[in-house]
């Protein structure tokens, strides 16, 4: 009888421990959206609230990484090595990760890993979300707390009432004067159209916020900007089609397209607003792992970043990073784009 009681107690204790473990693995964790801010189009723009990096020397190098997809333990070291190789070989002044850095329930562990890895380079780094980042335990606000608390991270949750999380900007100055702006935006996980979930896109409120931000930047002396996000908008497809019809003119673009442009069928008008304001000269996206092209389209350069890992699907020939080099003096800045391939 005594042994039976002990067995029951043992089973009960085991069940409690197992339940606690399972709850720890699968229960979602949430951050505080109040770490963001309420925004109104009637707010006065204050450029002093934006982080600023001083450009030293004749050029400023930004390394774009994208679609790291950290989730496979046996691929973690390899992905770290790819990223480290890109940083060491290209010596960037800033790193921007354009989404899908992490994937699946292990996003809690790998969010911390990404932040620690980026901080180890002792280089300012920024990040935006993709459509897979928050599919695990952690939501974007929790992930945002990790990124905001990192030592070298530039990430901010940004306004919580405009669509997406992590809409923010960083300014570059040279000799203390406005040089260029770098705008980061969340292209969202999904867009619901007629009750069906489609690929994410910007919301109308994000387009309005971008206009408010960009007009404020122009008034503050920042006449030009780069924009980074994850899911491309429809004009990425239209740009490639026009380039193809023109015979792939090398003066217009470079690179390859090996899959469809996976964008929302809904177009919120972000590209139209970019053209109207005339300040954002280049956009950089990720998402489509085997598209790697850069094309001038209606006065704006649209670029896919190279996928920066061998996690999830990829092309062996299209793994690496995208180096963006700003050169020249204020008011006369050129932007060069190069794909940097890694084959370890």
Secondary structure, DSSP 4 states (H G I P E B T S, - for coil): -HHHHHHHHHHHHHHHHHHHHHHHHHS-B---GGGSB---TTSPP-GGGSEEEEE-SSEEEEEEE----B--GGGHHHHHHHHHHHHHHH--SEEEEES--B-STTHHHHHHHHHHHHHHTTSEEEEE--SSTTSSSB-HHHHHHHHHTSSSB-----BSSSSSS--EEEEEEETTEEEEEEEE----SEEEETTEEEE----HHHHHHHHHHHHHHHHTT---EEEE-SSPPTHHHHHHHHHHHTT--TTTEEEEE-S-----S---SHHHHHHHH--EEEEEE---TTEEEEEEETTEEEEEPPB--SSSS--TTSBEEEEEEEESSTT--EEEEEEEE---
